Amino acid sequence: MTAMRLIVVGLGARAQTWLKVIAANPDVTIAGLCDPDPAARDRLAGQYPKAAIGADLSEVVRAGGDAVLLCTPPAGRAAQFEVCCQHHMAILAEKPLADDLATAGRYVAMAEAAGVPLIVGLNFRYLAVTQETIRLFATGTVGTPEFARFTYERWRDGTLGHLNKYPLTMEQPMLWEQSVHHFDLMRFVYGAEPVRVYARTFNPSWSMYRGDANVSAIIDFDNAMTVNYQGTWQGNWDRLGFEWRTECTRGVVVQRDMFGRLGYARRQDTELHDVPLPAHVDWITDAAALLASFVKTWRGSTAPQCTGHDHLRSLQMLEACVISSGRGEAVELAEIRQDAIKAG
Ligand SMILES: NC(=O)c1ccc[n+]([C@@H]2O[C@H](COP(=O)([O-])OP(=O)(O)OC[C@H]3O[C@@H](n4cnc5c(N)ncnc54)[C@H](O)[C@@H]3O)[C@@H](O)[C@H]2O)c1
């Protein structure tokens, strides 16, 4: 089978992981590399002598390509979407698809009108811990999920050299860059859609971010699940605090690390039962599975996963958090969807 000729757009932090993952996948070759920053291009030029390299996707695409991996910041992707749609290239876009819901909705509509597959890089869906959590719920090991607490407490020093810089000046960096993964996981794992969000976003006094680094939210889902969420990028201890505990009718399911450590307990158990998970390389195994799924979608051999259309539902949750925080009251997701339909 012919390999997919992939153009990587945006050669910053995230692209470095993707380049490793692509190199290990025989079904994908790098056809082009694109970044307006000459230093970013120069760093890679010697390693990819056969790839077309340029500042602008409209130039790079002239050398040919089947698909594009968008690793650019979420703001300002319109021109890239136009080129992909004109040239009928499948798109794998890093999350979040855009930095506001209306723009993301336009991208989804553009791709649908052009008949171009649009997949969003929601790599955490592909972790074994995520798949095993779904299996635990499906087998009813501890009964049916009813409510949960999801905490993600991180000291994220946004000035570190290996991290992107644009979140430092975003209005809602935690929500749009990080919580988007968590909200997507909730929808995916519980197989449910949100109906109501009551949220407060704010910034601690010591925050290095201009916008809000904290998100607190109570989220109600259409299967009667309620999730109590706390996320921060400015938690004041440089150790990641991750815990996702789901209360079920006969016990609990607890994930204690963002890449693994899954356990469950029935009500009277004295300890958690560890759920064995396959060997895993953080950031690599998950992205490799996502890329494999993207290739299958491009070949037409599997139904697309993580579609742009589906992603809009997670972006609606972000928008609902911002509106709820501003109003100081709960927001129905139906209101956000209605607004999106009017705007679209
Ligand atoms: N899924 C994950 O786990 C994960 C992890 C990190 C980042 N990301 C996402 O990846 C995306 C990129 O993040 P990053 O950390 O690599 O940011 P970054 O700032 O490190 O890199 C972005 C790169 O895009 C380039 N760029 C900007 N405009 C461009 C354009 N028009 N055409 C081509 N290149 C352009 C910049 O010059 C820069 O080199 C974001 O959407 C981010 O949320 C996802």
The ligand as an SDF file (V2000), in Angstrom:
LIG
                    3D

 44 48  0  0  0  0  0  0  0  0999 V2000
   -2.0990   16.9040   22.0430 N   0  0  0  0  0  0  0  0  0  0  0  0
   -1.1730   17.2850   22.9020 C   0  0  0  0  0  0  0  0  0  0  0  0
   -0.8960   16.6010   23.8640 O   0  0  0  0  0  0  0  0  0  0  0  0
   -0.4600   18.6030   22.6550 C   0  0  0  0  0  0  0  0  0  0  0  0
    0.6960   18.9270   23.3720 C   0  0  0  0  0  0  0  0  0  0  0  0
    1.3080   20.1640   23.1070 C   0  0  0  0  0  0  0  0  0  0  0  0
    0.7580   21.0260   22.1780 C   0  0  0  0  0  0  0  0  0  0  0  0
   -0.3780   20.6660   21.5020 N   0  0  0  0  0  0  0  0  0  0  0  0
   -0.9990   21.5580   20.5070 C   0  0  0  0  0  0  0  0  0  0  0  0
   -0.1430   21.6710   19.3710 O   0  0  0  0  0  0  0  0  0  0  0  0
   -0.3100   22.9590   18.7690 C   0  0  0  0  0  0  0  0  0  0  0  0
    1.0510   23.6350   18.6540 C   0  0  0  0  0  0  0  0  0  0  0  0
    1.5980   23.7670   19.9320 O   0  0  0  0  0  0  0  0  0  0  0  0
    3.1790   23.8930   20.1480 P   0  0  0  0  0  0  0  0  0  0  0  0
    3.4000   23.6040   21.5820 O   0  0  0  0  0  0  0  0  0  0  0  0
    3.9100   23.1100   19.1460 O   0  0  0  0  0  0  0  0  0  0  0  0
    3.3760   25.4710   19.8790 O   0  0  0  0  0  0  0  0  0  0  0  0
    4.7510   26.2240   19.4870 P   0  0  0  0  0  0  0  0  0  0  0  0
    4.4890   27.6510   19.6880 O   0  0  0  0  0  0  0  0  0  0  0  0
    5.8900   25.5660   20.2080 O   0  0  0  0  0  0  0  0  0  0  0  0
    4.9260   25.8850   17.9410 O   0  0  0  0  0  0  0  0  0  0  0  0
    4.0650   26.3810   16.9640 C   0  0  0  0  0  0  0  0  0  0  0  0
    4.8460   26.5470   15.6860 C   0  0  0  0  0  0  0  0  0  0  0  0
    3.9320   26.9420   14.6530 O   0  0  0  0  0  0  0  0  0  0  0  0
    4.5960   27.9110   13.8560 C   0  0  0  0  0  0  0  0  0  0  0  0
    3.6070   28.6760   13.0990 N   0  0  0  0  0  0  0  0  0  0  0  0
    2.8790   29.7350   13.4830 C   0  0  0  0  0  0  0  0  0  0  0  0
    2.0780   30.1500   12.4630 N   0  0  0  0  0  0  0  0  0  0  0  0
    2.3080   29.3110   11.4230 C   0  0  0  0  0  0  0  0  0  0  0  0
    1.7910   29.2220   10.1160 C   0  0  0  0  0  0  0  0  0  0  0  0
    0.8720   30.0580    9.6570 N   0  0  0  0  0  0  0  0  0  0  0  0
    2.2540   28.2360    9.3050 N   0  0  0  0  0  0  0  0  0  0  0  0
    3.1800   27.3650    9.7420 C   0  0  0  0  0  0  0  0  0  0  0  0
    3.6960   27.4040   10.9920 N   0  0  0  0  0  0  0  0  0  0  0  0
    3.2640   28.3680   11.8210 C   0  0  0  0  0  0  0  0  0  0  0  0
    5.4120   28.7360   14.8400 C   0  0  0  0  0  0  0  0  0  0  0  0
    6.4540   29.4620   14.1980 O   0  0  0  0  0  0  0  0  0  0  0  0
    5.9410   27.6380   15.7680 C   0  0  0  0  0  0  0  0  0  0  0  0
    7.1860   27.1210   15.3220 O   0  0  0  0  0  0  0  0  0  0  0  0
   -1.3070   23.7130   19.6560 C   0  0  0  0  0  0  0  0  0  0  0  0
   -2.6010   23.5820   19.1110 O   0  0  0  0  0  0  0  0  0  0  0  0
   -1.2160   22.9790   20.9830 C   0  0  0  0  0  0  0  0  0  0  0  0
   -2.3880   23.0600   21.7660 O   0  0  0  0  0  0  0  0  0  0  0  0
   -0.9780   19.4800   21.7160 C   0  0  0  0  0  0  0  0  0  0  0  0
  1  2  1  0
  2  3  2  0
  2  4  1  0
  4  5  1  0
  4 44  2  0
  5  6  2  0
  6  7  1  0
  7  8  2  0
  8  9  1  0
  8 44  1  0
  9 10  1  0
  9 42  1  0
 10 11  1  0
 11 12  1  0
 11 40  1  0
 12 13  1  0
 13 14  1  0
 14 15  2  0
 14 16  1  0
 14 17  1  0
 17 18  1  0
 18 19  2  0
 18 20  1  0
 18 21  1  0
 21 22  1  0
 22 23  1  0
 23 24  1  0
 23 38  1  0
 24 25  1  0
 25 26  1  0
 25 36  1  0
 26 27  1  0
 26 35  1  0
 27 28  2  0
 28 29  1  0
 29 30  1  0
 29 35  2  0
 30 31  1  0
 30 32  2  0
 32 33  1  0
 33 34  2  0
 34 35  1  0
 36 37  1  0
 36 38  1  0
 38 39  1  0
 40 41  1  0
 40 42  1  0
 42 43  1  0
M  CHG  2   8   1  16  -1
M  END
$$$$
